[in-house]
């Protein structure tokens, strides 16, 4: 499936015609978590499971430390996000 046209501005540096949100999920998730607004974040959670999003948070090299910390606090059970936070 393709990324909705209204989110094209988040992917200014690539050809969005070839961007498929299933084939390029780690890239899409990373970019949206790093730069997305409320509307695109809502779309993200409709398209991907929390486990897919957490996997990207834990493995992506395209996320800033502050973005990783924020989304771990939002998505992980209370306290779990802080364990091992020096490894983030």
BAVEX-224013 format. One line per field, with one value per residue (C-alpha): x, y, z. Coordinates in steps of 0.05 Angstrom, whole numbers. Each point is the difference from the previous one (the first is absolute). Layout:
# BAVEX-224013
X c(X; ...);
Y c(Y; ...);
Z c(Z; ...);
END
This chain:
# BAVEX-224013
X c(0; 21; 10; -58; 15; -14; 63; 45; 36; 30; 35; 29; 66; -26; -47; -65; -29; 47; -9; -44; -18; 3; 65; 35; -32; 62; 16; -72; -9; 66; -15; -70; 21; 56; -37; -74; -58; -62; -36; 56; 14; -73; 7; 64; -36; -55; 50; 51; -4; 32; 50; 21; 8; 40; 44; 17; 12; 48; 38; -2; 61; -43; -32; 27; 12; -56; -49; 18; -9; -66; -31; 25; -33; -65; -2; 32; -32; 16; 73; 22; 22; 48; 34; 65; -11; 75; -1; -51);
Y c(0; 71; 57; 50; 62; 47; -28; 9; 59; -47; -38; 59; -35; -61; -19; -14; -37; -58; 4; -56; 1; -76; -10; 60; -3; 15; 61; 25; -12; 35; 60; 8; -8; 51; 53; -15; 40; -27; -17; -43; -32; -22; -30; -35; -36; -22; -30; -32; -40; 25; -58; 23; 71; -22; -44; 61; 43; -52; -12; 63; 43; 56; 22; 52; -19; 47; -32; -70; 21; 34; -58; -51; 40; 3; -73; -41; -18; 47; -5; -47; 58; 23; -67; -1; 72; 10; -50; 40);
Z c(0; -12; 48; -2; -42; 58; 35; -61; 33; 52; -56; -38; -14; -36; -57; 36; -60; 17; 75; 26; 73; 7; -37; 32; 68; 43; -42; 1; 75; 16; -43; 28; 73; -11; -41; -1; 27; 36; -64; -28; 68; 3; -70; 22; 57; -47; -49; 47; 64; 64; -4; -70; 24; 61; -43; -43; 62; 27; -65; -42; -9; -28; 65; 47; 73; 22; -48; 24; 73; -14; -37; 50; 56; -41; -22; 54; 67; 57; 21; -55; -44; 53; 11; -38; -23; -4; -58; -40);
END
